Amino acid sequence: MAEHIDAKTLAKAGEDEYKKIEGKIADGSLSPKDRMAIPMQVMPTGEPHVRARQMSEVALGYTREQAIVEANRCLQCKNQPCVSGCPVNVHIPQFIAHVAKGDFKAAVDEIKQTNLLPAICGRVCPQEKQCQAQCTLGKANKSVEKSVCIGRLERFVADWEREGGKATAPSVAPSTGKKVAVVGSGPAGLTVAADCRRAGHDVTVFEAFHKAGGVMVYGIPEFRLPKDIVAKEVDNLKAMGVKFEMNTLVGRTTSVQQILTDKGFDAAFIGTGAGLPKFFGIPGENYIGVFSANEYLTRANLMKAYEKGVADTPYYEAKTVVVCGGGNVAMDAARMALRLGAEKVYVVYRRTRTEMPARKEEVDHAEEEGVEFRFLENPVEILGDKETGRVTGIRALSYELGEPDASGRRRPVEVKGSEHDIPCDAVIVALGNNSNPLIPRTTPDIHTDPKGHITVDEKQATSMTKVWAGGDIVLGAATVILAMGEGRKAAASINEYLAGK
């Protein structure tokens, strides 16, 4: 774990580096060799032990000088490998070239040609597995961690636009008279709403919750993605003329069939996500104090349970919390537990740090804040007090790694006789989610695969006429940017279909 460097020190280092290259930036004389010698700019973060008890954002964002210095590391490759790694094909070299010259307005306008949610994507997308994984500079340095920090630059220009009050709603084509329904206001749904509205269609988003944003408001914590940023992105869509009907549970309060008939919509997109949590199926999971990560995070994120005396939402107070899982959601739950007052938080994971699917940045941040990792362990039973019905601990087995499985990760192999108990008073299960089953169950014309995912063709069209789908309801639990990529494909297909009517 690297030593924490305070924001002022990093800002000063960025200023010093900027002064070194300012002249060459101005006259355009930076050579590829010069660019490769520029040090990567580290993202400033809050002091770990202070931020671990606060809901304010952990990553503080680049300064102007840091952003310009980082952008000038880009080699401006003609074959643009980074773009092929982006699910929505953001014009990455072009927007970075604008940042490198200090033209932040041109940069954000370039991004928004393909991505209307840059402030969100710049914060939560796994760039290290997508665009940055393809970066020529990273490959030359033999480490994706030394690639150009594309996501941080995307975040910087989006924040610059929003905080400066410079955001403007995208232009909308003349009305077509056609109506598009979007079910679910997560990243896939918002992307479809934006692209279909830009084409001139009348768009209405139906959302089950009282706030729009899907997983971005109920799943991702405030300290990683401030909710006012999501709200402003939704406001941008409203400014374009997109309508939102909240507290509408399609499959209960209305149906897909009724949307297409009684409500008169010409096309519908289903983007209801993966909201059905998985559990271990081990003894003791019904004890009081056992939560799915979904419920735990929704109480805190969407319903603001951490605002004691302000929010009416209760949460389970615990001194020692065990989080089971190794993904980003497990990291979010563990870090949230600290902020809700836990004195000790363990993450139990049956493989090692190397195999963890969570972003390295999130694992590092959790460890800095005091979360303890117990690798090569997994629960076989949850222990509890039978009189009170409350959790008292977990019984776990130890593991060692065997041969790789189908995912390419080494398979955990049980160590015989290694049972041991870990005392705790809350357990959060973060094993992922299955697709939301409500719409497939209530809409027999929409086909699903054996895992309950809606099946679609190459244009995201379902088996039901006039209905498209995308995001986690199709992919299973995925990422914000992958969901947006599916939304873009679906919107293009819907627009093509409606143009032919």
C-alpha positions in Angstrom: 0.0 0.0 0.0 1.5 3.3 -1.1 1.9 6.1 1.5 -0.8 8.7 1.3 0.3 12.1 -0.2 -1.8 15.1 0.7 -3.6 17.1 -1.9 -1.5 20.3 -1.5 1.7 18.4 -2.1 0.3 16.8 -5.3 -1.0 20.1 -6.5 2.4 21.8 -6.0 4.1 18.9 -7.9 1.6 19.4 -10.7 2.3 23.1 -10.9 6.1 22.5 -10.9 5.8 20.0 -13.8 3.5 22.4 -15.7 6.1 25.2 -15.5 8.7 22.8 -16.9 6.7 22.0 -20.1 4.6 25.2 -20.4 6.9 26.6 -23.1 6.9 23.4 -25.2 3.1 23.2 -24.9 2.8 26.7 -26.2 5.0 26.2 -29.3 3.9 22.6 -29.9 7.4 21.2 -29.6 6.8 18.4 -27.1 8.3 15.2 -28.7 7.1 11.7 -27.9 10.2 11.3 -25.8 9.3 14.4 -23.9 5.8 13.1 -23.3 7.0 9.7 -22.1 9.2 11.5 -19.5 6.3 13.4 -17.9 5.4 11.8 -14.6 1.8 10.5 -14.2 -0.3 12.8 -12.1 -1.6 11.1 -9.0 -5.2 11.8 -8.1 -5.5 13.7 -4.8 -7.6 12.0 -2.1 -8.8 12.9 1.4 -6.7 11.9 4.4 -7.6 8.2 5.0 -8.6 8.1 8.6 -10.6 11.3 8.4 -12.5 10.4 5.2 -13.3 6.9 6.6 -15.8 8.5 8.9 -17.2 11.0 6.3 -19.6 10.7 3.4 -17.8 13.4 1.3 -16.1 12.3 -1.9 -12.8 10.5 -1.4 -11.1 11.4 -4.7 -10.7 15.1 -4.9 -10.0 15.6 -8.7 -7.1 17.1 -10.6 -6.1 20.8 -10.4 -6.0 22.7 -13.8 -2.2 22.2 -14.0 -2.4 18.5 -13.1 -5.0 17.9 -15.9 -3.0 19.8 -18.5 0.2 17.9 -17.5 -1.5 14.5 -17.6 -3.1 15.3 -20.9 0.3 16.1 -22.4 1.5 12.5 -21.6 -0.9 11.3 -24.4 1.1 10.2 -27.5 -1.9 11.0 -29.9 -1.6 7.6 -31.6 -3.0 7.6 -35.1 -4.6 4.2 -34.7 -6.3 5.3 -31.4 -6.3 1.9 -29.6 -7.9 3.5 -26.5 -11.1 4.3 -28.5 -11.6 0.6 -29.3 -11.4 -0.2 -25.6 -14.3 2.2 -24.8 -17.8 0.7 -24.9 -19.3 4.0 -26.2 -16.4 4.9 -28.4 -15.6 8.3 -26.8 -13.2 10.3 -29.1 -10.4 10.0 -26.5 -7.3 11.4 -28.3 -9.3 14.3 -29.5 -10.7 15.3 -26.2 -7.3 14.8 -24.5 -5.7 17.0 -27.1 -8.1 19.8 -26.1 -7.3 19.4 -22.4 -3.6 19.5 -23.2 -4.1 23.0 -24.7 -6.3 24.1 -21.8 -9.4 24.2 -23.9 -11.7 22.4 -21.5 -15.0 23.4 -23.2 -13.9 21.9 -26.5 -12.9 18.7 -24.5 -16.2 18.2 -22.8 -18.1 18.9 -26.0 -16.0 16.3 -27.8 -16.9 13.7 -25.1 -20.6 14.5 -25.2 -20.8 13.6 -28.8 -20.9 9.9 -27.6 -21.3 10.1 -23.8 -23.7 12.4 -21.9 -22.6 11.1 -18.5 -18.8 12.0 -18.3 -18.8 13.1 -14.7 -20.2 9.7 -13.7 -18.1 7.6 -16.1 -14.9 9.5 -15.1 -15.6 8.4 -11.5 -16.8 4.8 -11.6 -15.8 3.2 -14.9 -13.1 0.6 -14.8 -10.9 2.4 -17.3 -7.9 0.2 -16.4 -9.8 -2.7 -17.9 -11.1 -0.8 -20.9 -9.6 2.3 -22.6 -6.5 2.6 -20.4 -5.8 -1.1 -20.9 -5.2 -0.4 -24.6 -3.1 2.8 -24.1 0.2 2.7 -26.0 1.9 4.6 -23.2 0.9 2.0 -20.6 2.1 -0.8 -22.9 5.4 1.0 -23.4 5.8 1.3 -19.6 4.7 -2.3 -19.2 1.9 -1.3 -16.7 -1.7 -0.2 -17.2 -1.2 1.9 -14.0 1.2 4.1 -16.1 -1.2 4.6 -18.9 -2.7 8.1 -19.6 -5.3 8.7 -16.9 -8.2 9.0 -19.3 -11.0 8.7 -16.7 -9.5 11.3 -14.4 -9.3 13.7 -17.4 -12.9 13.0 -18.3 -14.0 13.7 -14.8 -11.9 16.9 -14.7 -13.5 18.5 -17.7 -17.0 17.4 -16.8 -16.6 18.9 -13.3 -15.1 22.1 -14.8 -18.3 22.4 -17.0 -20.7 21.7 -14.2 -19.1 23.8 -11.5 -18.7 26.7 -13.8 -22.3 26.6 -14.8 -21.4 26.1 -18.4 -23.4 23.0 -19.1 -26.0 23.2 -21.9 -28.5 20.7 -23.0 -27.8 18.9 -26.3 -29.8 20.0 -29.3 -32.9 18.1 -30.1 -34.2 17.3 -33.6 -37.7 18.5 -34.7 -40.5 16.4 -33.2 -41.2 13.1 -35.0 -44.5 12.5 -33.3 -43.3 9.1 -32.1 -43.3 8.0 -28.4 -40.5 6.0 -26.7 -40.9 4.4 -23.3 -37.8 3.7 -21.2 -38.3 1.4 -18.2 -35.6 2.0 -15.6 -33.5 5.1 -15.1 -30.1 3.5 -14.7 -27.2 4.2 -17.1 -28.6 2.1 -19.9 -32.0 3.8 -19.6 -30.7 7.3 -19.4 -28.5 6.7 -22.5 -31.5 5.5 -24.5 -33.6 8.4 -23.3 -30.9 10.9 -24.4 -30.2 9.4 -27.8 -33.9 8.9 -28.7 -34.8 12.4 -27.5 -32.0 13.9 -29.6 -33.6 12.2 -32.6 -36.8 14.1 -31.9 -38.9 11.4 -30.3 -41.2 12.0 -27.2 -39.4 10.1 -24.4 -40.8 9.1 -21.0 -38.8 7.2 -18.4 -40.6 5.0 -16.0 -38.8 4.5 -12.7 -39.8 2.3 -9.7 -38.0 4.4 -7.1 -38.6 8.0 -6.1 -35.2 9.2 -7.5 -33.8 8.6 -11.0 -30.4 7.1 -11.6 -30.8 3.4 -10.9 -27.6 1.8 -9.5 -25.9 5.1 -9.6 -28.1 6.4 -6.7 -29.0 3.2 -4.8 -25.8 1.2 -5.2 -22.7 3.4 -5.6 -22.0 5.4 -2.3 -21.9 9.1 -2.0 -18.2 9.1 -1.2 -17.5 7.6 -4.6 -20.2 9.2 -6.7 -21.9 12.3 -5.2 -25.7 12.1 -5.8 -26.0 15.7 -6.8 -23.9 14.9 -9.9 -26.4 12.2 -10.9 -29.2 14.6 -10.2 -27.7 17.2 -12.5 -27.2 14.7 -15.3 -30.9 13.8 -14.9 -31.8 17.6 -15.0 -29.9 17.8 -18.3 -32.2 15.2 -19.8 -35.3 17.0 -18.4 -34.0 20.2 -20.1 -33.9 18.3 -23.3 -37.6 17.4 -22.8 -37.3 13.9 -21.4 -40.2 13.2 -19.0 -39.9 11.1 -15.8 -42.7 9.1 -14.1 -41.4 8.1 -10.7 -42.7 5.4 -8.3 -43.9 3.4 -11.3 -43.1 -0.3 -11.0 -43.6 -1.7 -14.5 -44.8 -5.3 -14.1 -47.0 -4.2 -11.2 -48.5 -0.7 -11.5 -48.5 -1.1 -15.2 -47.2 -3.6 -17.8 -45.1 -3.5 -20.9 -48.2 -4.5 -22.9 -50.2 -1.6 -21.5 -47.3 0.9 -22.3 -47.4 -0.2 -25.9 -51.2 -0.2 -26.2 -53.2 1.8 -23.6 -50.4 4.5 -23.3 -49.8 4.6 -27.0 -46.0 4.2 -27.1 -44.4 3.2 -30.4 -41.3 1.5 -28.8 -40.1 0.5 -25.4 -36.7 -0.1 -23.9 -36.2 -2.4 -20.8 -33.3 -1.4 -18.6 -34.4 -2.7 -15.2 -31.0 -3.9 -14.0 -29.8 -6.7 -11.9 -31.5 -6.2 -8.6 -31.9 -9.7 -7.2 -29.1 -10.4 -4.7 -27.4 -13.7 -4.5 -26.8 -15.5 -1.1 -24.6 -18.4 -0.1 -27.4 -20.8 0.8 -25.6 -21.7 4.1 -27.1 -22.2 7.6 -27.7 -19.0 9.5 -28.4 -16.6 6.7 -31.8 -15.7 8.3 -30.3 -14.3 11.5 -30.9 -10.6 12.3 -27.9 -8.7 11.1 -27.3 -10.5 7.8 -27.9 -8.2 4.8 -27.4 -8.4 1.1 -25.1 -5.6 0.0 -28.0 -4.3 -2.1 -30.2 -3.6 0.9 -27.3 -2.3 3.0 -26.2 0.2 0.4 -29.7 1.2 -0.7 -30.6 2.2 2.9 -27.5 4.3 3.1 -27.3 5.7 -0.4 -30.8 6.2 -1.7 -32.5 6.6 1.7 -29.6 8.4 3.5 -29.7 6.3 6.7 -26.4 7.8 7.7 -28.2 11.2 8.4 -29.1 10.4 12.0 -31.9 12.6 13.2 -32.7 13.8 9.7 -33.6 10.7 7.7 -36.3 8.3 9.0 -34.5 5.3 7.5 -33.2 2.9 10.2 -29.9 1.0 9.7 -28.4 -1.8 11.7 -25.7 -0.6 14.1 -22.8 -3.0 14.4 -19.3 -2.8 15.9 -17.7 -5.6 13.9 -18.8 -6.2 10.3 -17.9 -9.0 8.0 -18.3 -8.4 4.3 -18.2 -11.5 2.1 -17.1 -11.0 -1.5 -14.3 -9.5 -3.6 -15.9 -7.1 -6.1 -16.5 -3.4 -6.2 -19.8 -3.8 -4.3 -18.0 -5.6 -1.5 -15.6 -2.6 -1.3 -18.5 -0.2 -1.2 -20.2 -2.1 1.5 -17.1 -2.4 3.7 -16.2 1.3 3.4 -19.9 2.2 4.1 -19.8 0.1 7.2 -16.9 2.3 8.5 -18.9 5.4 7.8 -21.9 4.0 9.6 -19.9 3.6 12.8 -18.3 0.1 12.7 -15.1 -0.2 14.7 -13.8 -3.2 12.8 -14.6 -4.2 9.2 -13.3 -7.4 7.6 -13.6 -8.4 3.9 -13.6 -12.2 3.6 -12.6 -13.5 0.2 -11.9 -17.0 -0.9 -9.0 -16.2 -3.3 -6.1 -13.7 -2.9 -5.8 -10.0 -3.7 -4.5 -10.9 -7.2 -7.8 -12.5 -8.2 -10.1 -9.9 -6.7 -12.4 -8.5 -9.4 -12.7 -5.2 -7.6 -10.8 -2.2 -9.0 -7.3 -1.9 -7.5 -8.0 1.8 -6.6 -11.1 0.7 -4.6 -9.2 -2.0 -2.8 -6.3 0.4 -2.0 -8.8 3.0 -0.7 -10.5 0.5 1.5 -7.2 -0.7 3.0 -6.0 2.9 3.5 -9.2 3.5 5.5 -8.7 0.6 7.8 -10.7 -2.3 6.2 -8.9 -5.6 7.0 -8.7 -8.3 4.3 -8.9 -11.9 5.1 -7.9 -13.8 2.0 -8.3 -17.5 1.2 -11.3 -17.7 3.6 -15.0 -18.3 3.0 -18.0 -18.8 5.3 -19.7 -22.2 5.6 -22.1 -21.1 8.4 -23.4 -17.9 10.0 -23.5 -18.1 13.8 -26.1 -16.5 16.0 -27.7 -16.2 19.4 -30.8 -18.4 19.2 -32.6 -16.4 21.9 -32.2 -13.0 20.3 -31.9 -14.3 16.7 -28.9 -12.0 16.1 -25.6 -12.7 14.4 -22.6 -13.5 16.6 -20.1 -14.5 14.0 -19.3 -16.7 11.0 -17.7 -20.1 10.7 -15.2 -20.1 7.9 -12.9 -22.5 6.1 -9.4 -21.7 4.9 -8.4 -22.3 1.2 -5.4 -22.6 -1.0 -5.3 -21.9 -4.7 -5.4 -24.7 -7.2 -5.5 -24.8 -11.0 -7.2 -22.0 -13.0 -11.0 -22.3 -13.6 -13.0 -21.3 -16.6 -12.6 -17.6 -15.6 -8.8 -17.9 -15.8 -8.5 -17.4 -12.0 -7.0 -20.0 -9.8 -9.6 -22.2 -8.2 -9.9 -22.1 -4.4 -9.4 -25.5 -2.8 -10.6 -26.2 0.7 -8.0 -26.9 3.4 -9.3 -29.9 5.4 -9.8 -29.3 9.1 -9.4 -25.6 8.8 -12.7 -24.5 10.3 -12.5 -21.4 12.5 -14.8 -18.7 13.8 -14.7 -15.0 13.2 -16.8 -13.1 15.8 -19.0 -10.2 14.4 -22.4 -8.6 14.8 -23.3 -8.0 11.2 -22.6 -9.9 7.9 -23.0 -8.3 4.5 -23.2 -10.7 1.5 -21.8 -9.2 -1.6 -21.8 -12.0 -4.1 -23.4 -10.2 -7.0 -26.9 -10.1 -8.3 -29.2 -11.8 -10.7 -31.3 -10.0 -13.3 -34.5 -8.4 -12.0 -37.2 -11.1 -12.7 -40.3 -8.9 -12.6 -40.8 -7.9 -16.2 -39.9 -11.3 -17.7 -42.3 -13.0 -15.3 -45.1 -10.6 -16.3 -44.4 -10.4 -20.0 -44.3 -13.9 -21.5 -43.5 -12.6 -25.0 -40.1 -11.5 -23.7 -37.7 -14.5 -23.8 -34.9 -15.1 -21.3 -32.0 -17.4 -21.0 -31.6 -20.0 -18.2 -30.1 -17.4 -15.9 -33.1 -15.1 -16.3 -31.3 -12.5 -18.5 -33.5 -11.1 -21.3 -32.2 -12.4 -24.7 -31.6 -9.8 -27.4 -30.3 -9.8 -31.0 -27.3 -7.8 -32.2 -29.3 -4.6 -32.1 -30.6 -5.2 -28.6 -34.1 -6.1 -29.8 -36.0 -8.6 -27.7 -38.4 -11.4 -28.9 -41.3 -9.0 -28.3 -42.2 -6.6 -31.2 -41.4 -3.0 -30.4 -39.3 -3.9 -27.3 -35.6 -3.5 -26.8 -33.5 -4.3 -23.7 -30.0 -3.6 -22.4 -27.7 -3.2 -19.4 -27.6 -5.6 -16.5 -31.1 -7.2 -17.3 -29.3 -8.6 -20.4 -25.6 -8.8 -19.3 -26.1 -9.7 -15.6 -24.3 -7.4 -13.2 -21.9 -5.4 -15.3 -20.5 -1.8 -15.3 -22.0 1.6 -15.9 -20.2 2.1 -19.2 -21.1 -1.4 -20.6 -24.7 -0.6 -19.8 -24.4 2.7 -21.6 -22.8 0.9 -24.6 -25.9 -1.4 -24.8 -28.1 1.7 -24.4 -26.4 3.4 -27.4 -26.9 0.3 -29.6 -30.5 0.0 -28.6 -31.3 3.7 -29.2 -29.7 3.5 -32.6 -31.9 0.5 -33.5 -35.1 2.2 -32.0 -34.4 5.4 -34.0 -33.8 3.3 -37.2 -37.1 1.4 -36.6 -39.1 4.6 -35.9 -37.6 6.3 -39.0 -39.1 3.6 -41.1 -42.6 3.8 -39.7 
